[in-house]
Structures are given as structure tokens and as C-alpha cells.
Amino acid sequence: MTVADTGDLPASQSELHRLAFTDALTGLGNKYRLKEKLRQLIMERASDPAPFTVGIANLDGFKPINDLFGPSAGDQILCQVAHRLKACIPDGAIVVRYEGDEFALLLPLVFERRSAEKMGSMLKEVLSAPYDLGERNVRLSASFGFAIHPFAGAEFDDLLKSAETALYRSKRRGRGQITVYSTEMAEQMKRATQIEQALRNAIIADEVDVHFQPIVSLKDDSVLGFEALARWQDKDLGFVSPAVFVPLAEERGFIDALSETLLRKAAEAALSWPKELFLSFNLSSAQLLDPATAFNILAVINRTGLDLRRLELEITETAVMSDPETADKIISELRAAGVRISLDDFGTGQSSLSRLCDFRFDKVKIDRAFVSRMLTDSASEHIVKAIVTMCHGLELIVVAEGIEDFAEALKLKGLGCDMGQGYFYGKPAPARATLDYISQRYESEDGGERRRVSGE
């Protein structure tokens, strides 16, 4: 029996049927209504199987709003969402409350990816308008996942699973994203899950390694410290780039375990270096959202026995901006313990100058994008010069990243940049090779002490 058959039922049975297919809060249909409508559409198009689209919309940040203002406010928002969606979907389409803060759409006249994305953009705009809670208004964004029949599945369960997979991908990309399911996307997510499982096992087995790239004084090319960089060679997957596995660890929620493993290994390696050399280590954006980060980092370093004054932590402006209040607290706690803080990738964010005023940093790293264009693009050269002058005025040390050749190094010296790193001075190398590198640039003094020697 389909929804269309309910007219033949006695009144009491028809009412019970209606209630079973209706969401009590919003008055929309529920997932059972969606299932019946979708199966009915599939049967109608059996002889002429034109595509159609199923979509799922999820409210971004609904739970914190619900927790902050209470369930009643959350219910008001859900009812307003239902009203907006019902008012703006095209003729012949239906919208249901799928579950929680998710709403599902059946779009019979949306046949392909571009139309689905256009529909998603329109609905996103509709749902981004303020929600009236009486004494206050709140704003929310929404993420969308779409699946097109029959390419993403021939039956209800397969289609909804594909739409949920697309929605999951949207949520991982950030707020207000729209994703249409594709086999390529599914393969990418399958690959990501394989990498995730292998990486979790590698962390437990202590198989993720650390390499070190030298940071030198541009005044005399002497080595001042090393930046720790994650490296992972899996027996089945082969070499996996940190640009792949580090963001994946952030997305899947185990960046803390990865970071602590890498920091411990890096700090233990640094114990073998001359004591004046510093260790630079990158913090992820997720760690700057966690109030316990400073405590966790200090605990790891204290267990290794490394002097906290030899540790420098690199953070990006984008990470700082995600939650400035929490980031400021973390930075303050670390600096109070003697750890230095470096602002990485400077110049690529949205409000770099204000970050220098709002937060206390010890160093600024000029992004390699400016360094690589400096010799051929006068604008990039002027930007580098301006950054150096400004940072020196603020008593900040300036480090240039991505120095590839002598000409770039010479230009940076002339512009007054303090430090540099890049392949010109040394590629990232394992701990043992790093010790060999250090020994080549240091010489013994009386009593076994070591002093810096200028560049090779």
C-alpha cells in the first residue's frame, strides 16, 4: 500500500496512517513518507527511467545552539527550517524531517549534478537568514548532500546511503558546503578510511617518523635549529604525504595522538643536539580549539627532559582565527612556560596585521609563495621587505621559508631577513642524518663543548 491508497481506508485507519507518516514537531512527512514517495516515483518511471535527486540538509552548529538556549529554542528553529524548505521547494518535490536536525528532499525534476548544486545553493541561502527566537535572533548555516538516481543507487537504502556519504563529505569540508555523490568521491572516501585505519595502527606501533629541516641565520648561515616534519612509510600503502595524513587525522579526531607521538620523538632527538639549537614543531588547527593543549604539550616535553626554552611551536593564522579566545589562552600558557610561538605562513590569511596586534608571537615566518616569486615579481619583493621592516619594528624575528637557491638567499640577506630554511640549506632528513649534518657544521672545543661554525 502506498500513501496514495490511504483514501480507501476508514477514517480512523487513515488518521493513524497519516500520523505514522508525519513528523509530530514540524508537520512535515518523516522518513517513512519519504520512502513511500521515493518507491512510488521509481515505479512510475520504470518504463522511462529519467533521473531524479534525493538530498539531505543538515544544520551546522545546531547542537551548541540547542544546548545554549534549550530544547524549546531548538524546536522553534526546526519548525522555521521546515517552513522555509516547504515554501521554497519546486512543485512536485517533497521535504521531510529525516531525523534530528536533518531534512531530506525528493526532487523529481533535478536530473544532474549542476542542477543539484544550484538547488543546494538556493536552499543554503534560504536557511542562512536569521532565526527568530523572540528576544534574540540566531544564525545557522546548512550543509547538503545529494544523490542522483539511478547513478548513486537504484533503491531507497542505497540512495539515502549515497546522500549521507555526500553530506558527510560536505561536513568534513567545513560549514555550508554542498556535495553531490559520485563514484570518484566514494573511492576517495574509501581510500581515506584505509589510510585512517593504517595510520591509527602506525601510531600505536610507533611507526610514524619525524624528519628535521635546518633553520639557519641568514647573517652567517649558521644553524640555529630544526623544524620537525612528519613522515610515514606504510608497508602496504607506501609513502603517504603528510599533506594527506595530517589533515585526515584532524578530520577523524585523532590528531592529538599523532601530534603527541611526533612531539615526543622530535624532543627525544633534540636531546642529542647542541643545547643552543631549538626545535620547531607545528600545531594543528584542531589543537588550538582544545583548552587542554598547553597542558598536554608541556607534559610531553617534561617527560622527555627537553628544556622548554628550546621549543618553538608554529601555528597558522587560520588556526588562530577559528577560536581566538581559546587560542590566546593556549598561547599565553605556553609562552609563560618558556615556549616560543611562531606565526607560520604569514601573509596568506585574512587579517594578518590584526593577528600581530591581538596575539603575542616571537617569530613570523614568511610564506614560501612570496619567497619563490621575489626575484621575478617586484610586488612580492616589496611585500617581503615590508614584512621584514614591520616585524622588526614590533621586535619580532623573521624567518623566510622555501629558499631554493643562492639568489633567493642573497636577496633575503639584503632585505634584512633574520632566518631562513629551504632546500638550499638542507632537505628534511631523519634523526641520524640530522646528527651527521650537525657534526659537519660544528667543531669541538676544549672540554667537549661545541660551538657554531659558519655555513659549508
N, C-alpha and C positions, 0 to 999 in steps of 0.2 A: 504493500500500500504506500502510495506517495502522499505528499502534502495536498496535492490536487484532489485526492479522493475523499478528503475529510467532509465534503459537503453531503455525502451519503450517510454519514454517521448520525445516530441520535444526538440531540443537543448536548446531553451530559458527556457522552463519549467525545464529541467534537471539542468541547471545552477542555477536557482532560488532555486530549491530543495537542491542543493549542498550548496549554501550559507546559507540556513536556518539551515543546519545541521553542519555547520563549525564555529569554533571559529576564529574570524577575526584576533586576535593578534597572536596566536600561529600556526594556520593552522591545529590544531587538530580538531577532532569532538567536539561537545558540548553535553549537557545533552540529547538533543533530539536524537542525533545519538546513544548515549548510550542506551536510552530507546528502540529504534527500534531494535538494535542489541541484547539486552537482551531478548526482547519478541520473536525475531526470534529464539534465542537459546533455549528458553523454548519450543517453538512449535516443533523444531527439535528433542528434547529429550522427547517429550510427551509419546512415546511408550516405551522408555528406559531411565527413568529419572535419569541419572547419575548426581551427584552433580557438581556444579561449584561455583566460588567465585567472588564476587564483592568487590572491595576495594576503599577506599578514602584516598588520601595522602594530608596532609596539611603542609605547610611550617611554621616552628616555628620561630617567631620573624620577619616575613616578613614586617608587618606594620611599625615597627620602622625603618627598612632599607629603606622602601619606603618613609617614612616621612623625613628621614635624607638626602637621596641622590636624591629624587624627583621621580615623576611618570615614567620618561624615564628610569631610572635605574631599577625601579621595573619591567617595561615591558621587559627589557633585561633579567632579572633574570627569569621571567616566560617563556620566549622563550627558554632559556637554559635548564630549567627544562623540558619543553615539548620535546626538542630534546633528552635529556638524557633518559627520560622514553620511548620514542618511539624506541630508539636504543636498549634498553636492555630488553624489554618485550618479552616473548616467542612467537613463531609462533602461530597464531590463536587468540592471545589476542589483545585487543584494549585498547587504553588510550585516554581519552578525558579531556578537561578542563571543570571541572564541574561548578565551579563558583569562582570568585576572585582568591585566591591563593590555591584553592583546585583542585586536579586532580583525576579523577575516572578511575578505571581499571576493565575490564571484563576479567576474567581468566578462560577459559573453561576447562583447564586441571589441575586446582588446586582443588582437591577434599576434602581435610580435613585440620584440624587446623594446624598440623605441617608443611604441605607444604605452607600454607598461611603465617605462621610466617617466614619460610625460605625465601619466596619471599619478604616479608616485610624487612627482614634484608639485603637482597641483594640491594633492591631499596634504603634503607636508606643510605647504603654505597655510592651508586652512587650519591645521592643527597647531600651528605656531602662534596664533593670536592669543592674547591673554585670556585666562580663565577666571571668571568672576566667582569669588568665594565670599561675597558680602562685604566685609570690612577690608578685604585685600584682593589683589589680583596676582596670579602666578603665571609664569610662562613655562611651557614644556616644548620639547621637540619630539619628533617621532621618527623611527626607523622602519624601513619597509623591506620585505622580501617577496618576490613574485616568482611564480612558476607557470609555464605555458603548457597547456595540454595540446597534443599528446607527447610533446618532446621531453617534458620533465616528469612524465608518468601518465599512465593510462587510467588508473583507478584513484579513488579518493585518497586512500592512505599514502600512496606513492606521491601524489601531487602535493598533499599537505606536508609530507616529509621534505620534499624539494623546496617548498616555500619556506619552511622552517630553517632549512640549511642556508638559503639565501638570506634570511633575516639574521641568522647567526653571523654570517659574514659581514652584514651591514653593521651589526653591533660591535664587532671586532674592529671595524674601520673607524669608529667614532660615532658621534651623535648625528642624527638627521641624515643618515645615509640610505641609499636606495640600491638594491641589488636584484638582478634578475638571474634566476638559476640557469646554469649552463653546465655541460659535461666537463668543460675545461676547469670551471670553478670547483666542481666536485672532486676532480682529480687533484687539484691544488690542495684542497682541504684534507683529502686522504693522505697526501704526501706530508702535509703539516702534522697530522696526527701520528704518522710513522716517525717523523723527526722528534716530535714531543716525547713519545714513549722511549725512544732510543736515548734522548738527552736526559730524561729522568733517570734511566738506568746508569748512564755515564756519570752523572753527578754522584749517585750512590757509590759507584765503583771508583770514584776519584779519577776519572779518565779525561776530564776536561782540563786542558793545559793552559798555561799562561806564557806569552812571549813578551819581550820587552824592546821598546824602541827608544833610542837615546834622545835626550833633550840637552842641547848644548848652549853655551854662552856665545852669542854672535860677536862678542868683543874679541875673544881669543880662541874660539872653537873648543874650549874645554868642556868636558862632560859634566853636567850638573845633576842629572837624574835620568830616570827612565819612566816611560808610560807603560803600564801593564795592559796587554791586549789579549782577549780571549781567543783560544784556538781549540778546535775539536776535530779529530780524525776518528771516524767511526769505522769499525771493521766491515760493516755491510754498506753503509751509506757513503763511505769515503770521506773526503774533506767537506765539511759543512761550514759555510761562511758565517762569521759572527753577525753579519748583516741579516742573516736568516734566523739563526737560533736564539740570539739575544732578544729581538722583538717578540719571538714566539714564546719565550719564557715569560716575558711581560704579559702577553695576552692570556696565556694559560695559567697565570697566577703562581709560578714558582721561581720568579726572578730572585727572590731573597735567598733561596737555597743555592742557586747558581752563583750569585754575587758573593755570598759568604765563602763558598769554596774557592772562587778565584782570588778573593782578597787574602784569604789565609795563605794560599800558595804564593801569591806575589810578595806578601810580607815576609814569609819564611825565606824566599830567595833573596830579598833585600838585606837580610841579616848578614849575608856573605859579602856585601858590597862595602866599600869605604864609608864610614859613618857620615860623611858630608853629602853623600848622594841621596837625593829624595826619590820617593816612589809616588808616581801619579796614577790614580785609579778612577775609573768612570762610574758615576752613579746613574742609575736609570731613572726615568721619569716616575715610574711606579714607586720607587723608594722615597722620592720626595713627597709622596702623598701619605706616607706611613709615619706617624709620630714616634714610633719605636726605632726608626732607622739609626739615629745617632747612637743610641744605647747599643744596638746590635753591632755597629761598626767598631765602636770603642772596645766592646767585649772581645771581638775577633782579634783586633790589633794587640790588646793587652795580653791575650793568651799566647800570642807569638813572641812577645817581648820586644817588638819593634818600637823605637822611640816615636811617639805620636807626632813630634815636631818634624819628622822625616816624611810624613804622609801628606799628600796633596790630593784632594778629591775634585774631579772635574764634573761640572753639571752644565746642562744646556739651558738657555733662556726659555725655551718652550716648556721644559720640565718645571722650571721655577714658576711659570705663569699658570700652570694647571691648578695650583692651590698655594698662592703666595704666602698666606699666613702660616700654614704648616711648614712650607719650605724655609721661611725665615726662622722659625723656631729650630728646625734641624740644623741650619747653617750656623746659627748662634751657638748652639750646644757644641757643635764640632769645633768651631773656632775657639771657644772658651777652653777646650781641652788641648789646644795647641795645633790642631789640624788646619792646614791652609786650604782655601777654597778657590778654585779657578773657574771662570765663566768660559765655557767652551763654545766653539762655532759662532763667535761674536760677529754681529752684522747680518745674520741670516734670519733673525727673529722679527717680531712686530714692534717692539718697543724697547730696543736695546739701551738707549740712553737713560730711560727711566729706571731700568733694572740696576744700572750702576749707582743711581741715587738711592734707590729703595733698599738695596742689599749691600752687605759688606763682603767684598771679594779681595783676594790678594793678587790674583793674576787675571789677565784676559788673553784668550787665545784667538788670534785672527784666523778666520775660516780659510781653508785652502783654496776656495773658489776665488778669493781676491788675490792670493799669492800667485796662483797659476796664470792669472791674466795681467799681472802687474807690469810685465815687460812689454806687452803689446797693446795695452789699453790704459790710456792716461787717466781715465776716471778711476780705475781700480788702484792705480798708483797713488792718486790723491786721497782715496779712501783710506788706504793703509797708512799713509803719512798722517792723516787727520786722527786716526785711531791711536797711533803711537803718541802723538802730541797730547791728545785729550787724556789718555790713560796716565801719562807721566805727570800731567797736571793734577790728577787725582791720586798720585803716588801708587799707581798700580804697575806691576811688571807686565810686559807684553811679550807674548810668545807667538811666533808665526808657524803655522802648520803647513805640511805638504811641500817643503823645499826640495826641489828635484835636481837642481844643478847649481854650479858655481855662480852663474849670472844672477840668479834669484837671491842667493845668499849674499852676494856683494851688494845688491840693491837694498836689501833689508838692513844690512850693516850701515849703509849710507843714510837710511831713513831713521836710524837710531833705535831699531827694534832690539829688545834685550836678549831674547832667547829664540831658538828655532829647533824644529825637528822635521824629518822627512828622509826620503831615500838617499839624499845627498850625504847625510850624516850617518845613516845606518838604517837597514831594514829591521823590522821586528824579528827577534831571534829567541830561541829557547834559553832557559836559565843557564845552562852550561856554556853555551856560546856567548851569552852576555858576560859571564865571568871572564872568558877569554878576551872579549872586546875591552873590558875594563882593564885587564892586565896589560894590554898593548898601549893603553893611554895613561897608565900610571907607572911610576917608578919608585922603588923602595928608598926610604931614608933610614937614618940610624934608628935603631930600636924597633925596626919592623913597621914603623909608621909609613903612610903613603901620602903623596901629595899629587895635585893635578898637574898634568903635563899638557901643553897646548896640542892642537889637532895634528893628525897624521900628515 
